[in-house]
Structure formats: structure tokens, C-alpha cells
Amino acid sequence: MIQVEKVKVDWSKMPSGLTWMFIGAPKTGKSTQAAQWSERGAEGVLLIDTDLGSDFIDGVNRITVTSINPPTRIRELNGEIQFDKNGVPITEEIPPLERGFSYRNGPLKGKPMPVYSLAEVVFDLEDHWQELGYDTIVIDTVDMVNEWIEEIVNPTDFGQGAYGADYFKSTKKNMDIMLKLQFLIKKHGGSLILNSHSKKSVEVDGKIQLMPELPRGLASKMCAKADVIGYTTIDKKTGKHKISFVGYDERSVGSRLKPLHGKELPFSYEEVKAEITGYKEK
């Protein structure tokens, strides 16, 4: 007989297994704060850097990702192209250190830097989650992941497919990747953070429309899969980072967690944690 469980929420502890989505303009603290979104601070976080923007986040644990799938090349031996038995040139994956990227600062500046594909990282996380020891995975940003997928689906004239077929393929492939990561995170009780730039705000019927910098269909699907969506800004008076969970129909912001409903807080893990663990049911 199946076992039925009655859920009892305990707000005295920070929930795990969540998907967080931070959307906002550049330089509003998304990368910096996400890189510390763990009980162990930066030590508990692995940042998947797709924007090549983490060079100046001190102490960040990062993997630089530059594509969806591993890049390939024609195999050569002593300068000669190698062919299979059918006369077709043999292809091979390019090793991470040979993909043409160099360190941009620090003691290794100018030397080859290993870069990976998102597929390689996801499969490695599945195989070595316990060994790696991280409890939070950050994708910074999902906007770039979507751009790569659009190029794979249809590298020219994207959006011209019949009835938007290429958009559908792109959205599905992107969501498949995110769902795979989300399932892995929930399985191990970790946290998944998706960073995205916000689209330029427009006003409709007196209300500000706010969405991630993604195609509308994909943005809606990603927001639906996120447990908590925060809008990041900088306070004009204090210059400090803020995060808002104030949502309404035109604004893809909000939270499944009661303690964060309608709240605007200083943008940091500790401030958000304090709001959640200090919550009392009315």
C-alpha cells in the first residue's frame, strides 16, 4: 500500500530543494549574491558562468560554460585528416583546455582556461554530486543558454518556422535542460538559482510589465517552474541592493513561500533567510 504523508511546514528552518529566479537589470547584485546563496556562503555554491562575468566575484567557485554541447573538430594525426572506413572524416570533442579561452586576470592571466558545455556539466553533476559537495547551483545567466539553443535549433532566420515551430523547439530544449537540473537539485535537497536580465519595462494600462529577458513563452514556462522569483534593484538613496517579491498579474515576481509574499528586502541570503525563519503564522 502506498504511504500518504501529511505535510507540515516548519518555517524555523530555511527550506531546501527550491528553484530561485533572480531577474533585474545588470549590476543589481544578481551574480554576487547568488554566488553566496548557501548556509556555507560561497563554499556551498557552484556558479555556472555562461556570461563570462564572474572574474571579479572574489571567492566564487565557478565553471565557465560556453555552449550547450561540446565543440568538435576533425581528427588529425601528424597533420593529416583521419577518415573512417567509409571515407568520412572522423570528428572528436575538443578538450576543455583547447577551446580557445584564456584566463583574463589573476596569476594565470593569459594561460589556457578550461571551458565546458552545459551538457558536460549537467552529466558530471549527476555522476559526482556527493563528491563535489555543493548545495547550490547557479546558472548565470539563463538568457545566454537560450541564445545558444536558438542557434542550434535554427541558426538562420530564427522565428520564421511554420507557426513558430523553431520557437517551440527552442523552448522545449531549454526547458528539458532546466527540468533535468531542477530534478537533480530537488533529489539532493539543494538549491537552483536562475539569473536573468529583465526586459526593458513597458507600461500597459497604468501597470509596469516585468519579465525576464527571454522569449515570452519560455519566460512564462521558466517562471512557472520557479518557486521564488525576485526582482533585483539598487536603492537610489542608499546605493544598496534590494530584492522584491511583490507580484501581480503583469509582473513575473512572487513566491510560493508565505514569509516572502509581497516583501521587499535587502538583497542577501542572510536577510531572506531571517525573513523566512522568523515568520509566524497569524
C-alpha positions in Angstrom: 0.0 0.0 0.0 1.3 3.5 -0.8 2.3 5.7 2.0 0.5 9.0 2.3 2.2 11.9 4.1 0.6 14.9 5.7 2.8 18.0 5.0 3.6 20.2 8.0 5.6 23.2 7.1 8.4 24.3 9.5 9.4 27.9 8.9 12.0 27.8 11.6 14.5 26.3 9.1 15.5 27.5 5.6 13.7 25.3 3.0 15.7 23.4 0.5 15.1 21.9 -2.9 13.9 25.3 -4.2 14.3 26.9 -7.6 15.0 30.6 -7.2 14.9 33.0 -10.1 16.5 36.5 -9.9 15.6 38.9 -12.6 16.8 42.5 -12.9 19.0 45.0 -14.7 22.8 44.4 -15.0 24.8 45.3 -11.9 22.0 44.9 -9.4 23.8 42.2 -7.4 22.4 39.0 -9.0 25.7 37.3 -9.6 27.4 38.4 -6.4 24.5 37.5 -4.1 23.7 34.2 -5.9 27.4 33.2 -5.5 26.8 33.2 -1.7 23.3 31.7 -1.6 24.0 28.9 0.9 24.3 28.2 4.6 28.1 27.8 3.9 28.3 31.0 1.9 30.5 30.9 -1.2 31.9 27.5 -0.2 28.5 25.9 -0.8 27.8 27.4 -4.2 28.9 26.4 -7.7 28.3 29.1 -10.3 27.9 28.1 -13.9 29.2 31.2 -15.7 27.7 31.5 -19.2 28.2 35.3 -19.5 31.9 35.3 -18.7 31.1 37.8 -16.0 32.4 36.2 -12.7 36.1 37.4 -12.9 35.6 39.9 -10.1 33.5 38.0 -7.7 36.1 37.2 -5.1 36.0 33.6 -3.8 33.4 32.3 -6.3 33.5 28.6 -7.3 32.8 28.7 -11.0 32.7 26.6 -14.1 32.9 28.6 -17.3 30.4 27.3 -19.9 30.4 28.5 -23.5 28.0 26.2 -25.3 25.1 23.7 -25.0 27.1 20.7 -26.4 30.8 20.0 -26.5 32.5 21.6 -29.6 34.1 19.2 -32.1 36.9 19.2 -34.7 38.2 17.0 -37.4 40.7 14.5 -36.1 44.2 14.8 -37.4 47.4 12.7 -37.0 50.8 14.2 -37.9 48.9 17.0 -39.8 46.7 14.6 -41.8 42.9 14.3 -41.6 41.8 10.9 -40.3 38.9 9.1 -42.0 36.7 6.2 -41.0 36.2 3.0 -43.1 33.6 4.8 -45.2 35.9 7.7 -46.1 34.1 10.1 -43.8 36.4 12.5 -41.7 36.5 11.4 -38.1 35.4 14.1 -35.6 36.4 14.3 -31.9 35.5 16.5 -29.0 37.9 19.4 -28.4 39.4 19.0 -24.9 38.3 21.8 -22.4 41.8 23.4 -22.4 41.9 23.6 -26.1 38.7 25.5 -26.8 40.4 28.9 -27.3 39.8 30.6 -24.0 42.4 32.2 -21.7 42.3 33.4 -18.1 41.6 37.2 -18.1 43.2 38.1 -14.8 44.9 36.6 -11.8 48.2 34.6 -11.6 47.1 32.5 -14.6 46.3 35.5 -16.9 47.0 34.7 -20.5 47.2 30.9 -20.0 44.6 28.5 -21.4 41.5 28.2 -19.4 39.2 25.1 -19.4 35.7 25.8 -20.6 32.8 23.3 -20.8 29.4 22.7 -22.4 26.3 22.8 -20.3 25.7 19.1 -21.2 29.1 18.1 -19.8 28.4 20.0 -16.6 24.9 18.6 -16.1 26.1 15.0 -16.6 29.1 15.5 -14.3 26.9 16.9 -11.6 24.6 13.8 -11.9 27.6 11.5 -11.5 29.6 13.3 -8.9 27.1 15.4 -6.8 28.3 14.0 -3.4 32.0 14.3 -4.2 31.7 17.9 -5.4 30.0 18.9 -2.1 28.0 21.9 -3.3 24.4 22.5 -2.2 23.5 25.4 -4.6 23.9 25.6 -8.3 23.7 28.9 -10.1 23.2 29.5 -13.9 24.4 33.0 -14.7 22.6 33.7 -17.0 19.8 31.6 -18.5 19.5 34.3 -21.2 22.8 33.1 -22.7 21.7 29.5 -22.6 18.6 30.4 -24.5 20.7 32.2 -27.2 22.8 29.0 -27.7 19.7 26.9 -28.1 18.2 29.2 -30.6 21.3 28.9 -32.7 21.2 25.1 -32.5 17.5 24.9 -33.4 17.8 27.2 -36.4 21.0 29.2 -36.9 19.5 31.4 -39.6 16.1 33.2 -39.9 15.2 32.1 -36.4 11.4 32.7 -35.9 10.5 32.1 -39.5 9.5 28.5 -39.0 5.9 27.5 -39.7 3.6 28.5 -36.9 6.6 29.3 -34.8 7.9 25.7 -34.9 11.5 26.8 -34.2 10.5 28.8 -31.1 8.7 25.7 -29.9 11.8 23.5 -30.4 14.0 26.1 -28.6 11.6 26.4 -25.7 11.3 22.7 -25.3 15.0 22.0 -25.4 15.7 24.8 -22.9 13.0 23.6 -20.5 14.3 20.0 -20.8 17.7 21.2 -19.6 16.3 23.2 -16.7 13.9 20.4 -15.6 16.8 18.0 -15.6 18.8 20.3 -13.3 15.8 21.1 -11.2 15.1 17.4 -10.6 18.7 16.8 -9.7 18.6 19.7 -7.2 15.3 18.5 -5.6 16.6 15.0 -5.4 19.5 16.1 -3.3 17.8 18.9 -1.4 19.9 21.6 -2.8 19.0 25.0 -4.4 18.9 26.0 -8.1 19.3 29.7 -9.0 18.5 31.0 -12.4 19.7 34.5 -13.1 18.2 36.6 -15.9 18.3 40.1 -17.1 14.9 41.9 -17.0 13.4 43.1 -20.2 13.0 46.9 -20.6 9.9 47.8 -18.7 6.8 49.0 -20.6 3.6 50.4 -19.1 0.3 48.9 -20.1 -3.0 50.2 -18.6 -1.0 52.0 -15.9 0.9 48.9 -14.8 4.6 48.1 -15.4 5.1 44.8 -17.3 8.1 42.9 -15.9 9.5 39.7 -17.4 13.0 38.0 -17.8 15.0 38.9 -20.9 13.7 35.7 -22.7 11.1 34.9 -25.4 7.7 35.4 -23.8 6.7 31.7 -24.0 9.9 30.5 -22.5 9.9 33.2 -19.8 6.4 32.2 -18.7 7.4 28.5 -18.5 10.6 29.2 -16.6 8.7 31.5 -14.2 6.1 28.8 -13.6 8.7 26.3 -12.6 10.5 28.6 -10.2 9.4 28.5 -6.5 10.6 32.0 -5.8 11.1 34.9 -8.2 12.7 38.1 -7.0 13.2 41.4 -8.8 16.6 43.0 -8.1 17.2 46.7 -8.0 19.5 49.3 -6.4 18.1 51.8 -3.9 18.7 55.2 -5.3 19.1 56.8 -1.9 21.4 54.3 -0.2 23.0 52.6 -3.3 22.3 49.2 -1.7 20.9 46.2 -3.4 17.3 45.2 -2.9 15.1 42.3 -3.9 11.3 42.5 -4.3 8.8 39.7 -4.1 5.9 42.0 -4.7 3.9 40.4 -7.6 0.8 41.0 -9.6 -0.6 39.8 -13.0 1.7 41.9 -15.2 4.8 41.2 -13.1 6.5 37.8 -13.1 7.6 38.2 -9.5 6.4 36.3 -6.4 6.9 33.4 -4.0 5.3 30.1 -3.1 6.8 30.7 0.4 4.3 32.6 2.6 7.0 34.5 4.5 8.2 36.3 1.3 4.7 37.2 -0.1 4.7 40.9 -1.0 8.0 41.6 0.7 10.9 43.9 -0.4 14.1 43.1 1.4 17.8 43.9 1.3 19.3 41.5 -1.2 21.3 38.9 0.6 20.9 35.2 1.6 21.0 36.1 5.3 18.3 38.8 5.1 16.0 36.4 3.1 16.7 33.6 5.5 15.9 35.8 8.5 12.6 36.8 7.0 11.7 33.1 6.4 12.8 31.6 9.7 11.4 34.4 11.7 7.9 34.0 10.2 5.0 33.3 12.5 1.6 32.2 11.2 -1.2 34.7 12.0 
